[in-house]
Amino acid sequence: MTDNLSHLDVLISGASVAGPALALGLARYGARVTVVEKAPALRGGGFAVDFRGHVHRRVLTAMGIWDDVHAHQTHMGRQSVVDADGTPRVDLPAQMMSGDVEIFRGDLARIVYERTRDTVEYVFGDSVTALTDTPDGVEVAFERGTSRRFDLVVGADGLHSNTRRLVFGDESRYLRFFDHYVAGFSVPNHLGLDRTGRLYSEPGRCVVLGNYDGDPDRAGALLVFRSERLAYDRRDVAAHKRILAERFAGMGWETPAVLKALEETDDLYFDAIAQIHIDRLTKGRVALLGDAGYGATMGGMGTGVAIVAAHVLAGELALAGGDHRVAFAEYETRVRDFARGCQKISGNAGPFFAPATERRIRSRDRMYRMLSSRMLAGFFKRLTEKAATAIELRDYPA
Ligand SMILES: Cc1cc2nc3c(=O)[nH]c(=O)nc-3n(C[C@H](O)[C@H](O)[C@H](O)COP(=O)(O)OP(=O)(O)OC[C@H]3O[C@@H](n4cnc5c(N)ncnc54)[C@H](O)[C@@H]3O)c2cc1C
């Protein structure tokens, strides 16, 4: 193992997937890494995320978490589109939706965190308030505590990145809103689902219930709805619950039970379906990683892109002996097109879940029916795999 980054102090903002994945790589090369996370503790929750193709496999292996990810994989089976009375209309084969290996986002975050907690300094419940790039480093001020200086700062703080706002400007310049919102949370498994999912749509809204891990008591609910842009406080969970309750009022199938569970839940994820489009991923000594730089909310393989990009950024810094000018330029060129390709695949996942009219729901179902044929499922799988593998990885120091 090389420790040619032992002279570097790196600050990473955000401890979900991208941040800890980069911390893992950098710490292995000897860098001193601090991760600051706004939440008071590592955040659980979120739906299942998947990995597909040889690039993801190679990166997970290099990170040393291939076996752990498999040990926690979901083994998701068939998903069906159902009528209001629960009668299946169309079935979707598992491999189309869940890649080669699927894992809950929260489990993945915990695996990478556990791997790094002894070698990386984690600061929870804090956030960066100012960044001043100087020739010798970045002066960083925090909400709590004194300022510190770091050689490099990486913003891995998600779609609504604080780092991006401080260094590159307001989010409105970079966030493309796709007319839909998504929510995910856990619910009692009252349908007795066993590694299967059910999807029910009415015009402009959709409820998915899925049991991914065989737990007889718990299932995951995913709610998608079409909407104009909403003004709300992103930290106000009660407001998110109110919005969802209003938007899903009067919807059929299992929706009343899902809304009841929503009142109780403490793991709600709620966000716009949106993408980040920004020309530069780095400026001076600051870089953006993961959703902060090229987020794609749903279906855009955001997690796969984040771990590949973290691997590339750590590897390029190691190859350049810590010279961020060289490494950041390589990171930009290698990752930008790859991330864009994955964003394109996801497009706007909203109408896929919640078509705007009954007619569109029916044509979506016809498309699902076609996709569930073996040949087209294979085509779809190849298409997503092509995007997930459209990057040439260099051999970084082991
Ligand atoms: C709790 C949670 C649930 C999710 N559920 C889903 C889901 O169901 N479906 C889906 O498609 N995607 C979901 N995502 C997003 C998904 O994790 C990402 O698309 C992908 O994994 C890339 O991850 P990321 O680390 O770049 O960004 P994210 O996973 O968004 O992580 C960003 C991290 O930065 C932290 N952060 C934000 N602001 C600050 C700040 N000012 N200072 C410090 N830290 C900050 C956040 O708390 C979070 O931990 C979820 C994310 C989270 C955090």
The ligand as a Gaussian input file, in Angstrom:
#p B3LYP/6-31G(d) Opt

LIG

0 1
 C      -31.289000       9.656000       3.911000
 C      -31.177000       9.549000       2.413000
 C      -32.122000       8.777000       1.717000
 C      -32.029000       8.683000       0.336000
 N      -32.963000       7.932000      -0.310000
 C      -32.959000       7.877000      -1.642000
 C      -33.988000       7.164000      -2.348000
 O      -34.893000       6.578000      -1.743000
 N      -33.947000       7.172000      -3.697000
 C      -32.964000       7.834000      -4.378000
 O      -32.973000       7.820000      -5.607000
 N      -31.958000       8.479000      -3.757000
 C      -31.941000       8.544000      -2.408000
 N      -30.965000       9.256000      -1.763000
 C      -29.880000       9.862000      -2.566000
 C      -28.779000       8.852000      -2.860000
 O      -28.159000       8.475000      -1.664000
 C      -27.761000       9.506000      -3.804000
 O      -28.422000       9.768000      -5.044000
 C      -26.523000       8.680000      -4.161000
 O      -26.279000       7.640000      -3.285000
 C      -25.247000       9.587000      -4.206000
 O      -24.956000       9.926000      -2.884000
 P      -24.228000      11.234000      -2.384000
 O      -23.411000      10.765000      -1.205000
 O      -23.557000      11.938000      -3.479000
 O      -25.409000      12.203000      -1.908000
 P      -26.523000      11.997000      -0.728000
 O      -26.823000      10.561000      -0.542000
 O      -27.621000      12.905000      -1.055000
 O      -25.743000      12.491000       0.572000
 C      -25.441000      13.811000       0.885000
 C      -25.053000      13.877000       2.357000
 O      -24.637000      15.203000       2.652000
 C      -25.255000      15.620000       3.849000
 N      -25.358000      17.073000       3.850000
 C      -26.267000      17.858000       3.236000
 N      -25.998000      19.151000       3.487000
 C      -24.899000      19.187000       4.251000
 C      -24.135000      20.231000       4.842000
 N      -24.485000      21.514000       4.720000
 N      -23.030000      19.899000       5.564000
 C      -22.691000      18.607000       5.749000
 N      -23.388000      17.570000       5.234000
 C      -24.472000      17.863000       4.491000
 C      -26.607000      14.908000       3.831000
 O      -27.171000      14.845000       5.135000
 C      -26.213000      13.546000       3.304000
 O      -25.770000      12.697000       4.313000
 C      -30.993000       9.365000      -0.378000
 C      -30.058000      10.122000       0.324000
 C      -30.137000      10.220000       1.702000
 C      -29.110000      11.046000       2.447000

